[in-house]
Every structure is written in C-alpha cells, then in structure tokens.
Amino acid sequence: MEPPTDPTRPTGMDMQRLTRTALPLTALTLLPLLAACGTESGSGSGSGSVGSGTTKASVTGVRWAVDSLTVDGKTAQAPGGAYLKIADDGEVNGNYGCNTFGSTAAFEDDGIDFEAARSTEMACGDAPMKFEESFARALDAEKFTAETTDGGLTLTTADGDTVKLSEEKPAELYATKWRVDSLLDHDVASSLPEAAEGKAWFTLDKKAGTVNGSLGCNEVSARATVSDDKITLGNPRTTRKMCSDSLMATERALLEVFKGTVEYRIDHRSITLTSENNVGIGAVADK
C-alpha cells in the first residue's frame, strides 16, 4: 500500500468555500484500516496517569464514539460516525463527523495533549462541517484531563470545555441500519449531495433473506443472499415517488449496486459494498 498523503487542514474560511469533492478511496479509508489492525475492544496494555485518576490503559485501545462537544457553555451533538481511538503508542485516528483524521497523543501527568491532525478534505453539510471545525480546533488547541466511567469517557480542558464519548462496539452485518454516506467509483469516493444526506440507508434481514431501506427518495427492497464476503442482490422493488433532481440522481447511482453480486467489507462500524464493475457505496452504522 502506498503511504498516505498528509493534506493540510483548511482554515474555517477555507472550509466554507469547499465544494463537494471526490477523493481517492485510499485517502478516505486508510486511517480506519490502520485502526482495524489493532485491538478493537478492551483496553491497551500501557499504564500511566492522564489526570482525574484515570489511567492510560483505560483510555487506549478503545474505539470511542463522540457524543457531544461543549465549548463556552454551548453543547453540540456529534454527527453520526464521529469517533476517536488512541493506540497504546499514542497513535490517534478518528472521524470528525465528515472527514477522517490522524494524529498523535502525548500522555502526561496532568492530562492528554493531542498534536496537530492530518485529515481528508471532503465537504459535507453545514451542520457536520460546523461541528468538525469546532472539534478539530478543540483537539488541536487544548490539553485534556480524562475521566472514564461505565463505558464512557469525558475529556475536559482547563477552561471547562468537554468532549463526551462512549465506548463503541463493532456493528453486525445483519439488523444494523446502515446509513449511506458516500458513493464509490473505482478508487474514488465522493460524499452524497447535501439534499440526500441522512436519507439513504439499508438493513439486511438474515431470517427473511432480504435487504430493505431507502434510496433517499424512494423505498427499496430486494432479495439478499450472503456468502463469504459477498452479497447477491435480486431485482430491486421500489416505490414510485418523484423528488428533486439531486435526489433522483443519487437514487439512480444507488440502484447501480443492485445489479448482481457485491463484495462487502466491514470496518468496525463502517461498511463498503462494491460491485463487479467497481462502483458501490460506503455507509456507517446509525447510533
């Protein structure tokens, strides 16, 4: 595998000017793949204080879902898919809610200090991008004390700003509501149009042997046979509503997946479905 690039993270004003861009799939998925190489559950083997009486071992080696961010007394709920994971050696990877990022963390007697992050530069809707900018700035600017309680983690700055997280278990292929967040075309992934964000999803029913969901406008269902790492899909049945041009274009792209057999790959709480002609979708498990 080629080494990842380290794009320079845009400023707040630059972020507002970003258009919806297509990025190499390797750039979007490399950091989560690094996480998959380590232990996905349980604590790391290291020890040491990170403030508030919490040990380094209780923080590392766990994939933490970001629940909320409180800055200057104002709390914002995190977009689905935002997470943080710190390896025992201090390597950090995660997702701000739109873009994947990587960094390093230094464990000190009075807390955790995150180094400047490297991230992909895909643009999403206003709400996830606003959260992303605040979250990235908080991690870069402050040192945190950490407190773990009952599967939760709270990172707190000296000024009282907090990041609340909870331990995130891997998602199962079946019975999970997978929210589609990207379209794949060979080695390039692009985010969904803003009008379609959060509206396209699917769920696999093992007992019934079906897949059901939404294409962003119309509902869809089909037979689904799973074998090894592949899913064979039957002819889709859909409702017949008409929506905006943007939603209908997304719907047509999603229907390309229903043309035979797709290969699936699950990385903790993300899944990709790729057809034999190298087009497909990326999705994340809903909280």
C-alpha positions as CSV (number, residue, x, y, z in Angstrom):
1,M,0.0,0.0,0.0
2,E,1.3,3.5,-0.9
3,P,1.9,5.7,2.2
4,P,-0.9,8.2,2.9
5,T,-0.7,11.8,2.0
6,D,-0.8,14.4,4.7
7,P,-3.1,17.1,3.4
8,T,-3.0,20.4,5.3
9,R,-6.3,21.1,7.1
10,P,-8.1,24.1,5.7
11,T,-9.0,27.1,7.9
12,G,-12.5,27.9,8.8
13,M,-13.0,30.3,5.9
14,D,-11.4,27.8,3.5
15,M,-13.8,25.1,4.9
16,Q,-16.8,27.3,3.9
17,R,-15.5,27.6,0.4
18,L,-15.0,23.8,-0.1
19,T,-17.2,22.2,-2.7
20,R,-18.3,18.6,-2.6
21,T,-15.1,16.8,-3.7
22,A,-14.3,13.4,-4.8
23,L,-11.3,11.9,-3.0
24,P,-9.3,8.7,-3.7
25,L,-10.9,5.9,-1.7
26,T,-7.5,5.0,-0.2
27,A,-7.3,8.5,1.3
28,L,-10.7,8.1,2.9
29,T,-10.2,4.6,4.3
30,L,-6.5,4.3,5.1
31,L,-6.8,5.7,8.7
32,P,-9.7,3.4,9.6
33,L,-7.8,0.5,8.2
34,L,-4.9,1.3,10.4
35,A,-7.3,1.1,13.4
36,A,-8.5,-2.3,12.2
37,C,-5.0,-3.7,12.5
38,G,-5.1,-3.2,16.3
39,T,-7.3,-4.4,19.0
40,E,-10.9,-3.2,18.6
41,S,-12.1,-3.9,22.1
42,G,-10.7,-3.8,25.6
43,S,-8.0,-1.6,27.0
44,G,-4.4,-1.1,26.0
45,S,-1.6,-2.6,27.9
46,G,0.1,0.7,28.8
47,S,-0.2,2.5,32.2
48,G,0.2,6.0,33.5
49,S,-1.8,8.9,34.7
50,V,-3.8,11.1,32.4
51,G,-5.5,13.2,35.1
52,S,-8.7,12.8,37.1
53,G,-7.4,9.5,38.4
54,T,-7.9,7.7,35.1
55,T,-5.1,5.5,33.8
56,K,-3.8,5.5,30.3
57,A,-4.8,1.8,30.0
58,S,-8.4,2.7,30.4
59,V,-8.4,5.2,27.6
60,T,-6.3,3.5,24.9
61,G,-7.3,0.6,22.7
62,V,-11.0,1.5,22.7
63,R,-12.9,3.0,19.9
64,W,-14.8,5.9,21.4
65,A,-17.9,7.3,19.7
66,V,-18.1,11.1,20.0
67,D,-21.4,12.0,21.6
68,S,-21.1,15.8,22.2
69,L,-18.8,18.8,22.4
70,T,-19.3,21.6,24.8
71,V,-17.4,24.9,24.2
72,D,-18.0,28.1,26.1
73,G,-21.1,26.5,27.7
74,K,-22.7,25.6,24.4
75,T,-23.2,21.9,23.7
76,A,-23.4,20.5,20.2
77,Q,-24.4,16.9,19.5
78,A,-21.9,15.0,17.3
79,P,-22.8,13.8,13.8
80,G,-23.2,10.0,13.4
81,G,-19.9,8.4,12.6
82,A,-17.7,10.7,14.7
83,Y,-15.2,8.7,16.7
84,L,-11.8,8.8,18.4
85,K,-9.3,6.0,19.0
86,I,-5.9,6.2,20.8
87,A,-3.5,3.4,20.5
88,D,-1.1,2.4,23.3
89,D,1.8,4.0,21.5
90,G,-0.1,7.3,21.2
91,E,-1.2,7.0,17.6
92,V,-4.6,8.6,17.1
93,N,-7.2,8.1,14.4
94,G,-10.8,9.0,14.1
95,N,-13.5,10.9,12.3
96,Y,-14.7,14.4,13.0
97,G,-18.2,13.6,11.6
98,C,-17.3,14.1,8.0
99,N,-13.6,13.7,7.5
100,T,-11.2,11.0,8.7
101,F,-8.2,12.3,10.7
102,G,-5.0,11.0,12.2
103,S,-2.7,12.5,15.0
104,T,-0.6,11.5,18.0
105,A,-1.3,11.9,21.7
106,A,1.2,12.6,24.4
107,F,0.2,11.2,27.8
108,E,1.4,13.5,30.6
109,D,1.0,13.5,34.4
110,D,-1.7,16.2,34.2
111,G,-3.5,15.0,31.0
112,I,-3.5,14.2,27.3
113,D,-2.1,16.6,24.7
114,F,-3.1,16.0,21.0
115,E,-0.7,17.0,18.2
116,A,-2.0,18.8,15.1
117,A,-4.1,16.4,13.0
118,R,-3.9,15.4,9.4
119,S,-7.3,14.8,7.7
120,T,-9.1,14.2,4.4
121,E,-10.8,17.2,2.9
122,M,-14.2,16.0,1.8
123,A,-17.0,18.6,2.3
124,C,-20.4,17.7,3.9
125,G,-23.4,19.6,5.0
126,D,-23.3,22.8,7.2
127,A,-24.1,21.1,10.5
128,P,-21.4,18.3,10.4
129,M,-18.8,20.8,9.0
130,K,-19.5,23.3,11.8
131,F,-19.1,20.5,14.4
132,E,-16.0,19.3,12.6
133,E,-14.3,22.7,12.7
134,S,-15.1,23.1,16.4
135,F,-13.9,19.6,17.3
136,A,-10.7,19.8,15.3
137,R,-9.9,23.2,16.9
138,A,-10.5,21.9,20.4
139,L,-8.3,18.8,20.0
140,D,-5.5,20.9,18.5
141,A,-5.6,23.8,21.0
142,E,-6.2,22.3,24.4
143,K,-4.7,19.7,26.8
144,F,-7.4,17.5,28.3
145,T,-7.8,15.6,31.6
146,A,-9.7,12.3,31.1
147,E,-12.2,10.5,33.2
148,T,-13.7,7.1,32.4
149,T,-16.9,5.8,33.9
150,D,-19.2,2.9,32.9
151,G,-18.2,2.7,29.3
152,G,-17.9,6.5,28.9
153,L,-15.0,8.9,28.5
154,T,-15.1,12.6,29.3
155,L,-12.2,14.9,28.1
156,T,-12.1,18.2,29.9
157,T,-9.9,21.3,29.3
158,A,-8.7,23.7,32.0
159,D,-11.4,26.1,30.9
160,G,-14.1,23.5,31.4
161,D,-14.8,22.7,27.8
162,T,-15.7,19.0,27.4
163,V,-15.8,16.2,24.8
164,K,-18.1,13.4,25.8
165,L,-17.6,9.9,24.3
166,S,-18.9,6.4,24.8
167,E,-17.3,3.0,24.0
168,E,-18.4,1.9,20.6
169,K,-19.0,-1.7,19.8
170,P,-18.5,-3.2,16.3
171,A,-21.6,-3.3,14.2
172,E,-23.1,-6.5,12.9
173,L,-23.9,-7.1,9.2
174,Y,-27.5,-8.0,9.9
175,A,-30.1,-5.9,11.7
176,T,-27.9,-2.8,11.6
177,K,-29.3,0.4,10.0
178,W,-26.5,1.3,7.6
179,R,-26.6,5.0,6.7
180,V,-25.2,5.6,3.2
181,D,-22.7,8.5,3.3
182,S,-20.6,8.1,0.1
183,L,-20.6,6.8,-3.5
184,L,-17.7,4.7,-4.8
185,D,-16.4,4.7,-8.3
186,H,-13.3,2.5,-8.7
187,D,-10.7,4.1,-6.3
188,V,-12.6,7.3,-5.8
189,A,-15.2,8.1,-3.2
190,S,-17.5,11.2,-3.1
191,S,-20.0,12.3,-0.5
192,L,-23.7,12.3,-1.2
193,P,-25.3,15.6,-2.3
194,E,-26.4,17.6,0.7
195,A,-30.1,17.0,-0.2
196,A,-29.6,13.2,0.2
197,E,-27.5,13.3,3.4
198,G,-29.0,11.0,6.1
199,K,-31.9,9.9,3.9
200,A,-30.4,6.8,2.2
201,W,-30.0,3.7,4.3
202,F,-30.4,-0.1,4.2
203,T,-30.8,-3.0,6.6
204,L,-30.2,-6.7,6.0
205,D,-32.6,-9.2,7.4
206,K,-30.9,-12.6,7.9
207,K,-34.1,-14.6,8.6
208,A,-36.1,-13.2,5.6
209,G,-33.0,-13.1,3.3
210,T,-33.8,-9.5,2.2
211,V,-32.4,-6.0,2.2
212,N,-34.7,-3.1,2.8
213,G,-34.1,0.6,3.0
214,S,-34.4,4.0,1.3
215,L,-32.6,5.4,-1.8
216,G,-33.0,8.9,-0.5
217,C,-36.4,9.4,-2.1
218,N,-38.0,6.0,-2.7
219,E,-38.1,2.9,-0.5
220,V,-36.3,-0.2,-1.8
221,S,-36.3,-3.9,-1.1
222,A,-34.7,-6.9,-2.7
223,R,-33.6,-10.5,-2.0
224,A,-30.2,-10.7,-0.5
225,T,-28.1,-13.9,-0.2
226,V,-24.9,-13.6,1.8
227,S,-21.9,-16.0,1.1
228,D,-18.4,-15.4,2.5
229,D,-17.6,-11.8,1.8
230,K,-20.2,-11.3,-1.0
231,I,-23.9,-10.4,-1.2
232,T,-26.0,-11.4,-4.2
233,L,-28.9,-9.0,-4.7
234,G,-32.1,-9.7,-6.5
235,N,-34.0,-7.3,-8.7
236,P,-35.0,-4.2,-6.6
237,R,-38.5,-3.2,-5.9
238,T,-39.1,0.5,-5.3
239,T,-41.9,2.9,-4.6
240,R,-42.6,5.5,-7.4
241,K,-42.3,8.9,-5.8
242,M,-40.7,11.8,-7.7
243,C,-38.2,14.0,-5.8
244,S,-35.7,16.7,-6.6
245,D,-33.2,16.2,-9.5
246,S,-30.4,15.8,-6.9
247,L,-32.2,13.1,-5.0
248,M,-33.2,11.2,-8.2
249,A,-29.6,11.3,-9.5
250,T,-28.4,9.9,-6.2
251,E,-31.2,7.2,-6.3
252,R,-30.0,6.1,-9.8
253,A,-26.4,5.8,-8.6
254,L,-27.5,3.7,-5.6
255,L,-29.6,1.4,-7.8
256,E,-26.4,0.5,-9.7
257,V,-25.4,-1.5,-6.6
258,F,-28.5,-3.8,-7.2
259,K,-27.2,-5.3,-10.4
260,G,-25.9,-8.7,-9.2
261,T,-23.2,-9.5,-6.7
262,V,-21.4,-7.0,-4.4
263,E,-18.4,-7.6,-2.2
264,Y,-18.8,-6.2,1.3
265,R,-16.3,-5.2,3.9
266,I,-17.0,-4.1,7.5
267,D,-14.5,-2.0,9.4
268,H,-15.9,-1.8,12.9
269,R,-18.9,0.5,12.2
270,S,-18.4,1.2,8.5
271,I,-19.3,-0.9,5.5
272,T,-18.5,-0.8,1.8
273,L,-20.4,-2.6,-0.9
274,T,-18.5,-2.8,-4.2
275,S,-20.0,-4.3,-7.4
276,E,-18.1,-6.3,-10.0
277,N,-17.6,-3.2,-12.1
278,N,-16.0,-1.4,-9.2
279,V,-18.8,1.0,-8.3
280,G,-20.5,0.9,-4.9
281,I,-21.4,2.7,-1.7
282,G,-20.0,3.4,1.7
283,A,-22.1,3.5,4.8
284,V,-21.9,3.8,8.6
285,A,-23.9,2.2,11.3
286,D,-26.5,4.5,12.9
287,K,-26.1,5.1,16.6
